[in-house]
Amino acid sequence: MSQQMSFEFAQGDAPPPGRIPRATRKRSTAMPPYQTLAPHQLPLAPPSPRLETRPPIKPRIPFTAPASTQNSTDSATGIREARLWSENGWTARVIKNEDDDGWAVEIRRDNKSEPLLLAPWNTDHDLRNPRPLDQSAFNGLVKTASEIQQRHEQQIHARLHKRLTVSTADSQWEVTLEIVPDEYEAHALLTAFDEHGELITQERVAPDFKLTAAVAQTWIESDFRHPGRDES
């Protein structure tokens, strides 16, 4: 048999009839303003002042890095391709060899129409196409072409400028001949310097004037009169 719980109370424990009284709440006394309190009675922290408004945050423009491309052309890197390489005022180009079925490479200064170097160029592994240019090969070509250009300039300087040291009875002289390759009025300048390096005289002579030690000594001893004077 099921047992039922009994909710019947004893007569002495029954709640009194009517409204059930509520528990009385304790009200907290309001804290007086802290300005009126004595120093030892100040609260731990005064009321916080109104928060200062911060300046708005400026939006930043997102940065997008440029996409890198191979064999690109710009002022810093120049051109870097398999058959054309240009950098620092030099340009190397792989071309078809006109003499046979092979390949050749030429390198020139950017402001020159004629190449300083023209040399055979090897083929690639397929034995048909030329070997592609790279940084190492380009640097080697520039080095060789620079040496050729330097020798060429030295030869031109030696042809256009000549200097001799001539000793006379009482002094030592420096005589120079400088050819001026003018298109319309080509000529040369014959100049004498004393032993202190001071310019003594300068004469205009023909561009094909031959300066030798004997000619310079005769010119000095004859008080700088010579038969090769340019009267033009």
GIFEN-V733516 format. One record per residue. RES is the residue in three letters. PSI is psi in whole degrees, -180 to 180 (NA if undefined). Layout:
BEGIN
RES/PSI  RES/PSI
END
This chain:
BEGIN
MET/140  SER/137  GLN/137  GLN/137  MET/143  SER/129  PHE/19  GLU/131  PHE/162  ALA/155  GLN/-29  GLY/-22  ASP/0  ALA/142  PRO/149  PRO/148  PRO/158  GLY/-170  ARG/138  ILE/126  PRO/144  ARG/155  ALA/142  THR/127  ARG/145  LYS/123  ARG/135  SER/136  THR/140  ALA/138  MET/131  PRO/159  PRO/141  TYR/-17  GLN/-24  THR/-6  LEU/155  ALA/162  PRO/-39  HIS/-7  GLN/7  LEU/144  PRO/164  LEU/-38  ALA/124  PRO/164  PRO/134  SER/136  PRO/169  ARG/134  LEU/136  GLU/141  THR/127  ARG/151  PRO/147  PRO/146  ILE/126  LYS/133  PRO/141  ARG/137  ILE/125  PRO/139  PHE/130  THR/116  ALA/138  PRO/144  ALA/134  SER/135  THR/144  GLN/153  ASN/34  SER/162  THR/125  ASP/177  SER/-23  ALA/-47  THR/-17  GLY/-144  ILE/133  ARG/92  GLU/171  ALA/-33  ARG/3  LEU/122  TRP/121  SER/130  GLU/136  ASN/41  GLY/5  TRP/146  THR/125  ALA/137  ARG/131  VAL/125  ILE/167  LYS/132  ASN/124  GLU/-22  ASP/-33  ASP/-163  ASP/4  GLY/-165  TRP/158  ALA/161  VAL/138  GLU/147  ILE/138  ARG/162  ARG/150  ASP/-25  ASN/11  LYS/144  SER/-26  GLU/140  PRO/148  LEU/-23  LEU/133  LEU/115  ALA/157  PRO/153  TRP/132  ASN/159  THR/168  ASP/-169  HIS/-26  ASP/-3  LEU/17  ARG/-53  ASN/154  PRO/154  ARG/131  PRO/148  LEU/148  ASP/-180  GLN/-41  SER/-46  ALA/-40  PHE/-43  ASN/-40  GLY/-40  LEU/-41  VAL/-40  LYS/-46  THR/-44  ALA/-35  SER/-39  GLU/-40  ILE/-44  GLN/-40  GLN/-43  ARG/-38  HIS/-44  GLU/-36  GLN/-38  GLN/-41  ILE/-42  HIS/-41  ALA/-32  ARG/-34  LEU/-19  HIS/131  LYS/138  ARG/134  LEU/149  THR/124  VAL/132  SER/131  THR/-170  ALA/-34  ASP/-1  SER/176  GLN/139  TRP/153  GLU/123  VAL/128  THR/151  LEU/121  GLU/117  ILE/130  VAL/103  PRO/66  ASP/141  GLU/-32  TYR/-36  GLU/67  ALA/136  HIS/-179  ALA/155  LEU/122  LEU/121  THR/142  ALA/133  PHE/142  ASP/-176  GLU/-13  HIS/3  GLY/11  GLU/135  LEU/126  ILE/-47  THR/159  GLN/130  GLU/148  ARG/126  VAL/176  ALA/151  PRO/-20  ASP/21  PHE/133  LYS/114  LEU/120  THR/169  ALA/-39  ALA/-42  VAL/-43  ALA/-41  GLN/-41  THR/-39  TRP/-42  ILE/-46  GLU/-22  SER/24  ASP/42  PHE/38  ARG/133  HIS/157  PRO/-7  GLY/23  ARG/137  ASP/110  GLU/-2  SER/NA
END
